[in-house]
Amino acid sequence: MQQAEGTPGTPVRRGRGRRPADEVRADILTAAGALLLREGMAAFTIERVAQEAGVSKTTIHKWWPSRGTLALDGYFHAVESTLAFPDTGDIAADLTTQVRAFVRLLTGTPAGPVIGGLIGRAQTDPDLLAALLERYSGPRRELAVAAMRRAQDRGQLRADADPEILVDQLWGACYHRLLLPDQPLTDAFASRLVANLLHGVGTG
């Protein structure tokens, strides 16, 4: 029995004629993200993505210099909406919501092993490392820093607090538990992490 179009793992059939570049790129990213989260990095190849997106490998290589950079962009395309940064005007609530959403993504979906694998691969792949900093961690950091600076303007965070360091304390702790899992990465951990940061742990 022939599979219907759109079934995971089934090549997408396209009509004749040149499609807009933005549409082609979006199809590639959708296929890359779906394949990555469905089967992991071990099964992720440019050939598989090309087949599922209904494009040629040459088309993919025009935009992505390596398998790793394509995987990274596909990953972010798949999880971007989940990682949206809320802005309710309450920095404690917004940080708790965002960090808990991040933890759930890492622990409740295949995204955790995928991003862990990409971070590991980036240590020996200069193109992937550059893409990771420029297109994933850099923009995510900017969103968090901007949120904290708005909170400083509202008087919710001390004016002398360094938002860059606060980002490292929150999300760096999550990545630490993901990559070195000697302690659990949970919702409760995310909530306590934010509370400890905002309330401080010193007695003086």
Disulfide bonds with the S-S distance in Angstrom:
none
